[in-house]
Amino acid sequence: MANLKQIKHLVSRAGFGMSFEDLKAAAHLSTGEAVASLFKDSADYQPITPIKENFDYVMAVKGDPGARKMAAQKQRQQERQLNLAWVDYMGTAKGQLREKMALFWNNHFACRARQSMYDQQMLDIQRRNALGNFKTMCVEVSKAPAMLQFLNNQQNLKGHPNENFARELMELFTIGRGHYTEQDIKESARAFTGWGYDKDGEFRFRRAAHDDGPKTFMGQTGNFTGDDIINIIFEKKQTAYFVSNKLYKYLVNETPDPAHVNAMADVFYNANYEIKPLLEYVFNADWFYDDKNIGNLVKSPIELIVGLNRQFSIDYDRPAVIMQFQRVLGQVLFHPPNVAGWPGGRNWIDSSSLMYRIKIPSTVLNGGVIDFTGKADPEDEAFLATQHNQQENVHLRVQTRPDWDKFLSSIPKSLSKTSIAQFMLEPKISAALTHSINSAADIKAMVIELVSSPEYQLA
């Protein structure tokens, strides 16, 4: 299996890691065939729709205290449903590549909605377009209630323009800081006046609220609408470069190689912002498999949790504990810290989160107790206030059932302990870990040692 190292690296970046079952399927594939297989497995879009009912949270909180309490409970319940449904799907779906890219786009177009239905609509857009056309996705995101609400475009009206969305569209979503002027922001905001949504969460262009006067944007003048602004931005190759640079950090290395990013931008721009040709170019590039790009990225908390689920087929008796994992590790889906999203990379690691990162995998696989210390996300406090006996320090028995029989039986009998470790970890194995591997009483004990190692935190 001369290509195993490359294929393993490919799946760790284009998905959430290989299982020993995947190893059997990849035994006779070339790297190019493995790339094609990833796209084939992710070709079909399957919706995730745990939320069946919409409700107006904003109106509810204007009611009496009882209504506010019930609204907060309902909102948090729906948020958990959507969160856990996606985590479960990422951990079980055959199409890893679509979900890995949807996770990227979910953070790229970061927003926090006040209605869970709007979060679900946004996720649908990102998952459906994850391997499609970036410009199409950008237009749909721009018209989604979650984004219109989060960046105040619902209040962007003729004569009283709100610049929040216009600014972030350029700074964070498309062309990047330094490639537009403050005047461009002002003119763009005027073009987006009248964009809003109705009580049913449907996009509405409110013509009476739209500034239909001439606007000058990036050197062009016309009676521009929001769609025109997006068209002009996407005519600039810098947009392809900005997104390619961000994708390089997500898929390849935190330190971008300008020549490689330029080549990616060429492919992306010439493909009219189709995402699939860009990813195919990256995954088939020789430099993608350079040693310096292997085992060098810190797994995000979601990647860590999902990777464990895929590897060990874990059933959680109390799925809510997955929410607690996300909180203590610093990444609660649909709750980014701000419009810039999670910075990622080495920022995932600090003294507190590293302790939990080392503890959680072994606890999950061994059915142990874990002590969660720390306050909840500020927006969780309304929900937590409704719970009885909520303490700052919470001792929880994780109550998981990993399928050890399935895992152990999937390991080829010919593999030594060292080979098993080399397959499960992306970085090179240290001397200290090698000693622990060889000292383990059995394979199960050794595997628990592996997932508790710093090396397991890297992809």
VOLO-32422 format. One record per residue (C-alpha): residue number from 1; residue in three letters; x, y, z. Coordinates in pm, 1 decimal, decimal comma, always signed. Example, Ala and Ser with C-alpha at 12.3 -4.5 7.8 and 13.67 -1.06 7.14 Angstrom:
[1; "ala"; [+1230,0; -450,0; +780,0]]
[2; "ser"; [+1367,0; -106,0; +714,0]]
end
This chain:
[1; "met"; [+0,0; +0,0; +0,0]]
[2; "ala"; [+248,7; +252,4; -124,2]]
[3; "asn"; [-13,5; +527,1; -127,8]]
[4; "leu"; [-143,3; +472,1; +226,8]]
[5; "lys"; [+41,3; +770,0; +375,5]]
[6; "gln"; [-98,1; +1002,2; +107,6]]
[7; "ile"; [-452,7; +866,4; +123,9]]
[8; "lys"; [-456,1; +881,7; +502,8]]
[9; "his"; [-343,8; +1245,0; +486,0]]
[10; "leu"; [-605,8; +1318,2; +219,7]]
[11; "val"; [-891,5; +1181,6; +429,5]]
[12; "ser"; [-770,0; +1359,3; +745,0]]
[13; "arg"; [-794,6; +1691,6; +557,4]]
[14; "ala"; [-1083,4; +1629,6; +317,5]]
[15; "gly"; [-1279,6; +1447,6; +586,4]]
[16; "phe"; [-1251,3; +1356,7; +952,7]]
[17; "gly"; [-996,7; +1077,2; +931,0]]
[18; "met"; [-974,7; +715,9; +818,6]]
[19; "ser"; [-1108,0; +419,2; +1010,2]]
[20; "phe"; [-963,5; +69,4; +977,4]]
[21; "glu"; [-1271,4; -17,3; +770,1]]
[22; "asp"; [-1175,0; +264,1; +532,7]]
[23; "leu"; [-826,7; +115,9; +516,7]]
[24; "lys"; [-961,2; -200,5; +356,9]]
[25; "ala"; [-1153,6; -5,0; +94,6]]
[26; "ala"; [-846,7; +209,3; +11,2]]
[27; "ala"; [-606,1; -84,4; -16,7]]
[28; "his"; [-590,6; -87,3; -396,2]]
[29; "leu"; [-660,0; +279,4; -475,3]]
[30; "ser"; [-419,4; +529,8; -622,4]]
[31; "thr"; [-421,1; +876,0; -468,3]]
[32; "gly"; [-614,4; +1011,0; -767,0]]
[33; "glu"; [-872,4; +734,3; -733,5]]
[34; "ala"; [-907,2; +813,0; -362,4]]
[35; "val"; [-974,9; +1178,5; -448,6]]
[36; "ala"; [-1239,8; +1076,4; -702,0]]
[37; "ser"; [-1396,8; +843,1; -444,9]]
[38; "leu"; [-1429,3; +1126,1; -193,2]]
[39; "phe"; [-1619,8; +1338,4; -444,5]]
[40; "lys"; [-1837,8; +1047,1; -550,2]]
[41; "asp"; [-1933,8; +970,6; -188,8]]
[42; "ser"; [-2028,3; +1336,4; -134,7]]
[43; "ala"; [-2209,1; +1391,3; -464,5]]
[44; "asp"; [-2560,2; +1366,3; -324,2]]
[45; "tyr"; [-2694,9; +1631,6; -88,3]]
[46; "gln"; [-2903,3; +1496,5; +198,8]]
[47; "pro"; [-3091,3; +1761,4; +404,5]]
[48; "ile"; [-3079,8; +1761,5; +782,9]]
[49; "thr"; [-3410,5; +1895,6; +914,8]]
[50; "pro"; [-3453,6; +1835,3; +1288,0]]
[51; "ile"; [-3645,2; +2161,7; +1334,9]]
[52; "lys"; [-4001,2; +2136,4; +1206,3]]
[53; "glu"; [-4150,6; +2439,1; +1377,3]]
[54; "asn"; [-4062,4; +2806,6; +1352,9]]
[55; "phe"; [-4151,5; +3056,1; +1623,0]]
[56; "asp"; [-4090,2; +3425,9; +1662,8]]
[57; "tyr"; [-3845,7; +3445,3; +1950,3]]
[58; "val"; [-3820,0; +3823,7; +1925,4]]
[59; "met"; [-4194,5; +3865,1; +1972,4]]
[60; "ala"; [-4201,0; +3605,1; +2250,0]]
[61; "val"; [-3943,5; +3785,9; +2462,6]]
[62; "lys"; [-4157,5; +4099,5; +2451,5]]
[63; "gly"; [-4425,2; +3913,0; +2644,0]]
[64; "asp"; [-4453,3; +3840,9; +3016,7]]
[65; "pro"; [-4172,2; +3674,5; +3214,3]]
[66; "gly"; [-4331,9; +3333,8; +3173,5]]
[67; "ala"; [-4338,8; +3373,7; +2795,8]]
[68; "arg"; [-3974,5; +3480,3; +2796,1]]
[69; "lys"; [-3878,0; +3173,7; +2997,8]]
[70; "met"; [-4067,3; +2939,4; +2767,9]]
[71; "ala"; [-3922,6; +3109,6; +2459,2]]
[72; "ala"; [-3569,0; +3072,7; +2595,2]]
[73; "gln"; [-3627,7; +2704,1; +2664,6]]
[74; "lys"; [-3772,6; +2648,7; +2318,9]]
[75; "gln"; [-3488,0; +2830,4; +2150,4]]
[76; "arg"; [-3218,7; +2635,9; +2337,6]]
[77; "gln"; [-3398,2; +2306,3; +2272,4]]
[78; "gln"; [-3405,3; +2371,4; +1898,9]]
[79; "glu"; [-3042,7; +2485,7; +1897,2]]
[80; "arg"; [-2938,7; +2159,3; +2062,3]]
[81; "gln"; [-3148,7; +1956,4; +1817,4]]
[82; "leu"; [-2980,6; +2115,7; +1516,5]]
[83; "asn"; [-2633,8; +2103,0; +1669,1]]
[84; "leu"; [-2653,1; +1736,4; +1767,4]]
[85; "ala"; [-2819,9; +1634,1; +1440,4]]
[86; "trp"; [-2532,7; +1780,4; +1238,6]]
[87; "val"; [-2262,3; +1638,6; +1467,0]]
[88; "asp"; [-2426,3; +1296,5; +1438,9]]
[89; "tyr"; [-2448,6; +1324,4; +1059,5]]
[90; "met"; [-2085,4; +1434,6; +1027,5]]
[91; "gly"; [-1985,7; +1133,6; +1234,1]]
[92; "thr"; [-2180,8; +878,7; +1029,7]]
[93; "ala"; [-2238,5; +1007,8; +675,6]]
[94; "lys"; [-2050,5; +847,9; +389,1]]
[95; "gly"; [-1997,7; +1189,5; +229,5]]
[96; "gln"; [-1720,3; +1323,3; +455,9]]
[97; "leu"; [-1596,3; +1582,5; +207,4]]
[98; "arg"; [-1928,7; +1767,2; +184,6]]
[99; "glu"; [-1954,7; +1792,4; +563,3]]
[100; "lys"; [-1590,3; +1896,1; +607,1]]
[101; "met"; [-1639,0; +2175,6; +355,2]]
[102; "ala"; [-1976,8; +2273,7; +503,8]]
[103; "leu"; [-1795,8; +2312,8; +835,9]]
[104; "phe"; [-1554,4; +2550,7; +664,1]]
[105; "trp"; [-1831,1; +2755,5; +500,0]]
[106; "asn"; [-2030,4; +2762,8; +824,5]]
[107; "asn"; [-1736,5; +2940,6; +986,3]]
[108; "his"; [-1654,4; +3150,3; +679,0]]
[109; "phe"; [-2007,8; +3294,9; +677,2]]
[110; "ala"; [-2022,3; +3308,9; +1056,2]]
[111; "cys"; [-2341,3; +3438,5; +1213,0]]
[112; "arg"; [-2563,1; +3385,9; +1515,4]]
[113; "ala"; [-2935,2; +3383,6; +1455,7]]
[114; "arg"; [-3207,6; +3451,9; +1710,0]]
[115; "gln"; [-3427,1; +3183,9; +1552,5]]
[116; "ser"; [-3307,7; +2826,0; +1517,8]]
[117; "met"; [-3504,7; +2786,5; +1197,2]]
[118; "tyr"; [-3282,6; +3054,8; +1045,3]]
[119; "asp"; [-2971,9; +2865,2; +1158,7]]
[120; "gln"; [-3109,9; +2558,7; +985,3]]
[121; "gln"; [-3182,1; +2754,2; +665,7]]
[122; "met"; [-2824,8; +2885,5; +667,7]]
[123; "leu"; [-2680,4; +2539,4; +724,3]]
[124; "asp"; [-2892,1; +2405,6; +437,9]]
[125; "ile"; [-2743,6; +2670,3; +208,2]]
[126; "gln"; [-2388,1; +2590,8; +316,0]]
[127; "arg"; [-2423,4; +2213,0; +294,9]]
[128; "arg"; [-2610,7; +2221,0; -37,0]]
[129; "asn"; [-2349,9; +2449,2; -197,3]]
[130; "ala"; [-2046,3; +2311,6; -12,5]]
[131; "leu"; [-1901,3; +2158,3; -330,0]]
[132; "gly"; [-2092,4; +2378,1; -574,3]]
[133; "asn"; [-2046,2; +2740,2; -672,4]]
[134; "phe"; [-1906,9; +2988,6; -422,4]]
[135; "lys"; [-2074,9; +3289,7; -582,8]]
[136; "thr"; [-2413,3; +3115,6; -578,1]]
[137; "met"; [-2363,4; +3035,1; -211,3]]
[138; "cys"; [-2259,9; +3392,9; -133,4]]
[139; "val"; [-2576,7; +3530,8; -294,4]]
[140; "glu"; [-2796,8; +3282,6; -107,1]]
[141; "val"; [-2621,3; +3355,0; +223,7]]
[142; "ser"; [-2661,0; +3728,9; +165,8]]
[143; "lys"; [-3037,9; +3682,4; +127,8]]
[144; "ala"; [-3076,5; +3440,3; +420,6]]
[145; "pro"; [-3271,2; +3567,2; +724,9]]
[146; "ala"; [-2989,9; +3461,8; +961,6]]
[147; "met"; [-2739,1; +3690,4; +789,4]]
[148; "leu"; [-2986,2; +3972,3; +719,8]]
[149; "gln"; [-3071,7; +3969,4; +1089,2]]
[150; "phe"; [-2720,4; +3924,7; +1227,0]]
[151; "leu"; [-2565,9; +4208,9; +1025,2]]
[152; "asn"; [-2868,3; +4438,0; +1048,3]]
[153; "asn"; [-2959,8; +4454,8; +681,6]]
[154; "gln"; [-3324,1; +4428,8; +785,0]]
[155; "gln"; [-3270,4; +4785,2; +912,0]]
[156; "asn"; [-3084,2; +4900,0; +598,9]]
[157; "leu"; [-3326,7; +5152,9; +451,7]]
[158; "lys"; [-3326,2; +5428,4; +191,1]]
[159; "gly"; [-3203,4; +5749,8; +353,0]]
[160; "his"; [-3076,9; +5557,6; +659,7]]
[161; "pro"; [-2823,4; +5303,3; +527,4]]
[162; "asn"; [-2676,2; +5047,2; +766,8]]
[163; "glu"; [-2321,7; +4955,9; +665,2]]
[164; "asn"; [-2270,7; +4638,6; +871,8]]
[165; "phe"; [-2342,9; +4381,6; +602,6]]
[166; "ala"; [-2175,6; +4579,2; +322,7]]
[167; "arg"; [-1853,9; +4598,9; +525,7]]
[168; "glu"; [-1837,8; +4232,5; +628,4]]
[169; "leu"; [-1933,2; +4111,7; +280,9]]
[170; "met"; [-1607,5; +4258,3; +153,0]]
[171; "glu"; [-1379,6; +4231,9; +455,4]]
[172; "leu"; [-1460,3; +3876,1; +565,5]]
[173; "phe"; [-1659,7; +3694,9; +298,1]]
[174; "thr"; [-1510,1; +3789,8; -38,5]]
[175; "ile"; [-1228,5; +4030,7; -128,1]]
[176; "gly"; [-1052,8; +4100,2; +202,0]]
[177; "arg"; [-938,5; +4409,8; +387,1]]
[178; "gly"; [-732,1; +4659,9; +190,1]]
[179; "his"; [-908,5; +4602,4; -140,6]]
[180; "tyr"; [-1196,2; +4846,6; -99,3]]
[181; "thr"; [-1250,2; +5194,7; +39,2]]
[182; "glu"; [-1478,3; +5337,6; +303,7]]
[183; "gln"; [-1668,9; +5504,6; +20,9]]
[184; "asp"; [-1716,9; +5164,2; -141,2]]
[185; "ile"; [-1877,7; +5047,8; +184,0]]
[186; "lys"; [-2113,7; +5344,9; +189,1]]
[187; "glu"; [-2217,4; +5297,4; -174,2]]
[188; "ser"; [-2254,7; +4922,6; -129,8]]
[189; "ala"; [-2477,9; +4974,1; +174,6]]
[190; "arg"; [-2707,0; +5191,5; -37,2]]
[191; "ala"; [-2727,5; +4913,3; -296,2]]
[192; "phe"; [-2837,1; +4663,1; -31,2]]
[193; "thr"; [-3116,0; +4884,6; +105,2]]
[194; "gly"; [-3451,8; +4710,8; +93,7]]
[195; "trp"; [-3310,1; +4360,5; +137,2]]
[196; "gly"; [-3500,0; +4188,8; +417,6]]
[197; "tyr"; [-3721,4; +3895,5; +509,9]]
[198; "asp"; [-4081,7; +3839,8; +608,8]]
[199; "lys"; [-4241,6; +3672,7; +910,7]]
[200; "asp"; [-4213,0; +3333,6; +740,8]]
[201; "gly"; [-3836,6; +3368,3; +697,2]]
[202; "glu"; [-3852,9; +3432,0; +322,3]]
[203; "phe"; [-3631,5; +3688,9; +147,7]]
[204; "arg"; [-3816,0; +4002,7; +40,9]]
[205; "phe"; [-3690,9; +4290,9; -171,4]]
[206; "arg"; [-3876,0; +4589,9; -30,2]]
[207; "arg"; [-3868,5; +4822,3; -327,4]]
[208; "ala"; [-4001,6; +5122,3; -134,3]]
[209; "ala"; [-3707,8; +5092,4; +108,9]]
[210; "his"; [-3446,7; +5066,0; -168,8]]
[211; "asp"; [-3224,4; +5358,5; -268,2]]
[212; "asp"; [-3256,2; +5355,5; -644,8]]
[213; "gly"; [-3019,8; +5647,5; -705,0]]
[214; "pro"; [-2685,2; +5614,1; -889,7]]
[215; "lys"; [-2394,8; +5466,0; -692,3]]
[216; "thr"; [-2021,3; +5454,2; -762,4]]
[217; "phe"; [-1862,5; +5130,7; -643,7]]
[218; "met"; [-1509,0; +5010,7; -713,9]]
[219; "gly"; [-1478,1; +5254,4; -1003,8]]
[220; "gln"; [-1810,6; +5167,5; -1166,2]]
[221; "thr"; [-2123,7; +5382,6; -1160,3]]
[222; "gly"; [-2483,6; +5273,0; -1200,5]]
[223; "asn"; [-2817,6; +5222,5; -1033,0]]
[224; "phe"; [-2677,6; +4921,1; -849,8]]
[225; "thr"; [-2867,2; +4666,0; -643,3]]
[226; "gly"; [-2711,3; +4419,5; -401,4]]
[227; "asp"; [-2680,8; +4158,3; -676,9]]
[228; "asp"; [-2486,0; +4407,9; -889,4]]
[229; "ile"; [-2244,8; +4472,9; -601,2]]
[230; "ile"; [-2177,8; +4100,8; -563,0]]
[231; "asn"; [-2120,5; +4069,1; -939,4]]
[232; "ile"; [-1861,6; +4348,2; -931,2]]
[233; "ile"; [-1681,9; +4197,0; -631,3]]
[234; "phe"; [-1660,0; +3857,5; -802,0]]
[235; "glu"; [-1516,3; +4013,8; -1116,3]]
[236; "lys"; [-1206,8; +4091,7; -906,8]]
[237; "lys"; [-955,1; +3806,7; -899,4]]
[238; "gln"; [-860,0; +3914,8; -548,5]]
[239; "thr"; [-1182,4; +3748,4; -432,6]]
[240; "ala"; [-1058,0; +3413,3; -564,3]]
[241; "tyr"; [-722,0; +3474,3; -395,8]]
[242; "phe"; [-876,4; +3570,5; -61,1]]
[243; "val"; [-1089,8; +3256,1; -41,2]]
[244; "ser"; [-808,8; +3031,9; -170,9]]
[245; "asn"; [-572,2; +3166,3; +93,4]]
[246; "lys"; [-824,9; +3088,8; +367,3]]
[247; "leu"; [-888,0; +2741,3; +227,1]]
[248; "tyr"; [-512,6; +2674,8; +216,7]]
[249; "lys"; [-495,0; +2741,2; +590,7]]
[250; "tyr"; [-789,5; +2506,1; +648,2]]
[251; "leu"; [-675,4; +2220,4; +425,9]]
[252; "val"; [-297,8; +2246,1; +394,0]]
[253; "asn"; [-92,9; +2460,2; +629,9]]
[254; "glu"; [-144,5; +2756,5; +861,8]]
[255; "thr"; [+142,4; +2932,2; +682,1]]
[256; "pro"; [+30,4; +2980,7; +321,7]]
[257; "asp"; [+272,5; +2933,9; +32,8]]
[258; "pro"; [+206,5; +3235,4; -195,0]]
[259; "ala"; [+289,3; +3043,9; -514,0]]
[260; "his"; [+49,5; +2762,9; -426,5]]
[261; "val"; [-225,5; +3005,1; -324,6]]
[262; "asn"; [-181,2; +3199,1; -648,9]]
[263; "ala"; [-216,8; +2876,3; -845,4]]
[264; "met"; [-530,9; +2790,5; -648,6]]
[265; "ala"; [-674,1; +3137,0; -718,2]]
[266; "asp"; [-609,2; +3090,1; -1092,3]]
[267; "val"; [-802,8; +2762,3; -1091,8]]
[268; "phe"; [-1086,5; +2907,6; -882,6]]
[269; "tyr"; [-1124,4; +3224,7; -1087,8]]
[270; "asn"; [-1101,3; +3047,5; -1423,9]]
[271; "ala"; [-1362,7; +2795,9; -1306,4]]
[272; "asn"; [-1604,3; +3084,5; -1232,8]]
[273; "tyr"; [-1581,1; +3008,8; -860,1]]
[274; "glu"; [-1678,3; +2643,0; -887,9]]
[275; "ile"; [-1550,3; +2480,5; -568,1]]
[276; "lys"; [-1501,5; +2125,1; -695,6]]
[277; "pro"; [-1226,7; +2205,2; -952,2]]
[278; "leu"; [-1039,6; +2403,4; -686,2]]
[279; "leu"; [-1048,6; +2115,8; -437,8]]
[280; "glu"; [-954,2; +1862,6; -706,0]]
[281; "tyr"; [-653,4; +2076,3; -790,9]]
[282; "val"; [-542,1; +2093,5; -426,5]]
[283; "phe"; [-594,3; +1725,2; -348,4]]
[284; "asn"; [-408,5; +1615,6; -662,9]]
[285; "ala"; [-116,6; +1856,9; -615,6]]
[286; "asp"; [+217,6; +1703,3; -520,4]]
[287; "trp"; [+280,0; +1979,0; -264,9]]
[288; "phe"; [-36,5; +1887,0; -75,3]]
[289; "tyr"; [+141,5; +1567,1; +30,5]]
[290; "asp"; [+474,6; +1725,5; +130,8]]
[291; "asp"; [+595,5; +1608,7; +472,6]]
[292; "lys"; [+579,1; +1966,3; +603,1]]
[293; "asn"; [+202,4; +1964,2; +539,2]]
[294; "ile"; [+128,0; +1635,3; +716,2]]
[295; "gly"; [+19,7; +1618,3; +1080,8]]
[296; "asn"; [+66,5; +1992,5; +1129,1]]
[297; "leu"; [-290,0; +2124,8; +1177,8]]
[298; "val"; [-467,9; +2132,3; +1514,1]]
[299; "lys"; [-805,5; +1960,4; +1493,9]]
[300; "ser"; [-1095,1; +2189,3; +1572,4]]
[301; "pro"; [-1313,1; +2070,2; +1863,7]]
[302; "ile"; [-1581,0; +1955,7; +1617,5]]
[303; "glu"; [-1323,5; +1767,6; +1409,8]]
[304; "leu"; [-1197,8; +1598,1; +1726,1]]
[305; "ile"; [-1546,9; +1494,0; +1840,1]]
[306; "val"; [-1660,2; +1384,2; +1494,9]]
[307; "gly"; [-1336,0; +1195,5; +1428,9]]
[308; "leu"; [-1383,9; +994,0; +1747,5]]
[309; "asn"; [-1741,1; +911,2; +1648,5]]
[310; "arg"; [-1635,7; +795,5; +1302,3]]
[311; "gln"; [-1349,0; +584,4; +1433,4]]
[312; "phe"; [-1528,3; +417,6; +1723,7]]
[313; "ser"; [-1901,3; +423,1; +1631,0]]
[314; "ile"; [-1992,7; +582,8; +1964,8]]
[315; "asp"; [-2345,4; +586,7; +2105,8]]
[316; "tyr"; [-2409,4; +858,4; +2363,9]]
[317; "asp"; [-2672,5; +772,4; +2625,2]]
[318; "arg"; [-2680,0; +1144,3; +2703,2]]
[319; "pro"; [-2616,1; +1326,6; +2372,0]]
[320; "ala"; [-2629,1; +1659,5; +2559,3]]
[321; "val"; [-2278,7; +1585,4; +2686,4]]
[322; "ile"; [-2156,9; +1658,3; +2331,5]]
[323; "met"; [-2276,6; +2016,1; +2385,0]]
[324; "gln"; [-2070,6; +2032,5; +2702,6]]
[325; "phe"; [-1765,7; +1905,9; +2512,7]]
[326; "gln"; [-1811,9; +2187,2; +2261,8]]
[327; "arg"; [-1840,2; +2448,8; +2536,4]]
[328; "val"; [-1527,2; +2350,0; +2726,2]]
[329; "leu"; [-1325,5; +2309,0; +2405,5]]
[330; "gly"; [-1438,7; +2646,4; +2271,4]]
[331; "gln"; [-1648,4; +2570,0; +1963,6]]
[332; "val"; [-2026,6; +2552,6; +1996,2]]
[333; "leu"; [-2176,8; +2513,6; +1650,8]]
[334; "phe"; [-2394,6; +2811,1; +1544,3]]
[335; "his"; [-2240,0; +3022,2; +1822,7]]
[336; "pro"; [-1923,9; +3172,4; +1669,1]]
[337; "pro"; [-1747,1; +3432,5; +1886,4]]
[338; "asn"; [-1816,7; +3708,0; +1631,3]]
[339; "val"; [-1873,9; +3767,6; +1259,7]]
[340; "ala"; [-1510,4; +3673,8; +1188,0]]
[341; "gly"; [-1576,1; +3322,8; +1318,5]]
[342; "trp"; [-1330,0; +3106,1; +1508,1]]
[343; "pro"; [-968,9; +3194,1; +1420,0]]
[344; "gly"; [-874,4; +2825,8; +1428,4]]
[345; "gly"; [-526,8; +2675,0; +1408,3]]
[346; "arg"; [-310,7; +2709,1; +1717,4]]
[347; "asn"; [-580,0; +2932,5; +1866,7]]
[348; "trp"; [-772,3; +2614,1; +1953,4]]
[349; "ile"; [-512,2; +2528,4; +2214,9]]
[350; "asp"; [-471,9; +2691,3; +2555,1]]
[351; "ser"; [-388,6; +2549,9; +2897,1]]
[352; "ser"; [-753,6; +2486,3; +2983,7]]
[353; "ser"; [-872,2; +2339,0; +2653,6]]
[354; "leu"; [-562,5; +2118,3; +2618,2]]
[355; "met"; [-641,4; +1948,6; +2948,4]]
[356; "tyr"; [-991,8; +1864,6; +2828,1]]
[357; "arg"; [-866,6; +1765,4; +2481,9]]
[358; "ile"; [-641,6; +1503,3; +2641,0]]
[359; "lys"; [-907,7; +1389,2; +2888,2]]
[360; "ile"; [-1221,3; +1371,4; +2671,7]]
[361; "pro"; [-1119,5; +1097,3; +2422,4]]
[362; "ser"; [-1008,9; +851,6; +2691,4]]
[363; "thr"; [-1317,0; +929,7; +2899,7]]
[364; "val"; [-1549,0; +871,7; +2604,6]]
[365; "leu"; [-1384,3; +538,9; +2522,9]]
[366; "asn"; [-1369,9; +422,8; +2882,7]]
[367; "gly"; [-1712,2; +538,7; +3010,0]]
[368; "gly"; [-1557,6; +758,3; +3276,6]]
[369; "val"; [-1650,0; +1069,0; +3473,3]]
[370; "ile"; [-1533,5; +1411,4; +3366,3]]
[371; "asp"; [-1529,4; +1734,2; +3565,7]]
[372; "phe"; [-1639,6; +2031,9; +3356,7]]
[373; "thr"; [-1528,6; +2358,0; +3511,1]]
[374; "gly"; [-1612,7; +2700,7; +3378,6]]
[375; "lys"; [-1900,6; +2923,9; +3289,8]]
[376; "ala"; [-2128,3; +2865,2; +2996,3]]
[377; "asp"; [-2149,9; +3074,0; +2684,5]]
[378; "pro"; [-2315,1; +3406,0; +2783,8]]
[379; "glu"; [-2612,2; +3336,9; +2558,1]]
[380; "asp"; [-2662,4; +3001,5; +2729,3]]
[381; "glu"; [-2719,2; +3161,2; +3066,9]]
[382; "ala"; [-3090,2; +3226,6; +3004,8]]
[383; "phe"; [-3139,7; +2858,1; +2934,0]]
[384; "leu"; [-2919,7; +2741,2; +3219,5]]
[385; "ala"; [-3111,7; +2962,2; +3460,8]]
[386; "thr"; [-3416,8; +2747,7; +3391,7]]
[387; "gln"; [-3236,7; +2429,6; +3493,1]]
[388; "his"; [-3239,6; +2299,5; +3851,0]]
[389; "asn"; [-2921,0; +2239,7; +4047,2]]
[390; "gln"; [-2698,8; +2393,1; +3780,1]]
[391; "gln"; [-2352,5; +2442,6; +3926,9]]
[392; "glu"; [-2038,5; +2597,9; +3788,4]]
[393; "asn"; [-1848,1; +2273,6; +3845,0]]
[394; "val"; [-2033,0; +1983,0; +3692,7]]
[395; "his"; [-1937,5; +1618,2; +3734,6]]
[396; "leu"; [-2088,6; +1411,4; +3456,7]]
[397; "arg"; [-2067,0; +1043,6; +3380,3]]
[398; "val"; [-2027,5; +1057,7; +3005,7]]
[399; "gln"; [-2227,2; +736,1; +2950,9]]
[400; "thr"; [-2100,4; +629,1; +2611,3]]
[401; "arg"; [-2095,0; +297,0; +2432,0]]
[402; "pro"; [-1812,5; +280,1; +2178,8]]
[403; "asp"; [-1836,6; -25,6; +1956,0]]
[404; "trp"; [-1511,2; -185,7; +2062,7]]
[405; "asp"; [-1597,8; -518,4; +1900,6]]
[406; "lys"; [-1644,0; -351,8; +1563,2]]
[407; "phe"; [-1328,9; -142,2; +1604,9]]
[408; "leu"; [-1100,8; -423,5; +1717,3]]
[409; "ser"; [-1229,2; -670,6; +1457,7]]
[410; "ser"; [-1164,9; -417,3; +1179,3]]
[411; "ile"; [-792,0; -398,0; +1255,4]]
[412; "pro"; [-595,1; -618,8; +1014,0]]
[413; "lys"; [-442,7; -907,4; +1208,8]]
[414; "ser"; [-104,4; -848,5; +1047,0]]
[415; "leu"; [-60,3; -500,6; +1196,8]]
[416; "ser"; [+181,9; -456,0; +1485,0]]
[417; "lys"; [+113,5; -215,0; +1770,0]]
[418; "thr"; [+347,5; +36,0; +1611,0]]
[419; "ser"; [+169,9; +6,4; +1274,1]]
[420; "ile"; [-168,1; +56,5; +1441,5]]
[421; "ala"; [-37,0; +369,9; +1610,5]]
[422; "gln"; [+112,7; +500,9; +1286,9]]
[423; "phe"; [-222,4; +454,5; +1114,7]]
[424; "met"; [-423,0; +629,0; +1387,5]]
[425; "leu"; [-191,3; +928,1; +1422,8]]
[426; "glu"; [-88,7; +1179,6; +1156,3]]
[427; "pro"; [+236,6; +1317,1; +1309,2]]
[428; "lys"; [+548,2; +1110,6; +1361,3]]
[429; "ile"; [+536,4; +915,1; +1686,8]]
[430; "ser"; [+763,6; +1034,9; +1966,6]]
[431; "ala"; [+1000,1; +805,4; +2156,4]]
[432; "ala"; [+795,3; +849,9; +2475,1]]
[433; "leu"; [+474,0; +745,8; +2302,7]]
[434; "thr"; [+648,7; +451,5; +2136,7]]
[435; "his"; [+750,4; +330,6; +2483,0]]
[436; "ser"; [+389,8; +362,5; +2607,8]]
[437; "ile"; [+263,7; +172,1; +2303,8]]
[438; "asn"; [+498,8; -116,2; +2359,9]]
[439; "ser"; [+416,8; -124,3; +2732,5]]
[440; "ala"; [+37,7; -140,4; +2683,5]]
[441; "ala"; [-129,0; -455,2; +2816,2]]
[442; "asp"; [-344,3; -502,2; +2505,2]]
[443; "ile"; [-465,6; -325,8; +2190,6]]
[444; "lys"; [-757,9; -157,3; +2364,7]]
[445; "ala"; [-533,9; -8,5; +2635,0]]
[446; "met"; [-287,2; +103,2; +2370,0]]
[447; "val"; [-559,9; +273,6; +2164,4]]
[448; "ile"; [-685,5; +464,4; +2468,0]]
[449; "glu"; [-325,8; +574,6; +2524,6]]
[450; "leu"; [-307,2; +693,8; +2163,0]]
[451; "val"; [-622,9; +904,5; +2171,9]]
[452; "ser"; [-501,0; +1061,8; +2496,5]]
[453; "ser"; [-177,2; +1179,7; +2336,1]]
[454; "pro"; [-90,1; +1528,0; +2210,1]]
[455; "glu"; [-23,9; +1370,6; +1868,5]]
[456; "tyr"; [-392,4; +1275,8; +1839,7]]
[457; "gln"; [-481,7; +1646,0; +1848,2]]
[458; "leu"; [-316,8; +1697,4; +1508,6]]
[459; "ala"; [-443,4; +1619,1; +1160,6]]
end
